[in-house]
């Protein structure tokens, strides 16, 4: 199975995004939930130019 080489799972808040994504850059991301110490992906996306800004657009939205 292919991997996206993502690092960690984080709470999706503006503060956390700014802490983890510290420069304007493209990237990919997975949205989901953690249960019993396992992260389950519900949505995979990408930004071609600013992943920080793209992730902030998801804050407060349901990824179902």
QUIPEHU-V495860 format. One record per run of one state. SS is the DSSP state (2 for helix, 1 for strand, 0 for the rest). FROM is the first residue (numbers start at 0). LEN is the number of residues. If there is no record, write none. Layout:
ss=SS from=FROM len=LEN
ss=SS from=FROM len=LEN
This chain:
ss=0 from=0 len=13
ss=2 from=13 len=7
ss=0 from=20 len=6
ss=1 from=26 len=9
ss=0 from=35 len=2
ss=1 from=37 len=10
ss=0 from=47 len=3
ss=2 from=50 len=8
ss=0 from=58 len=6
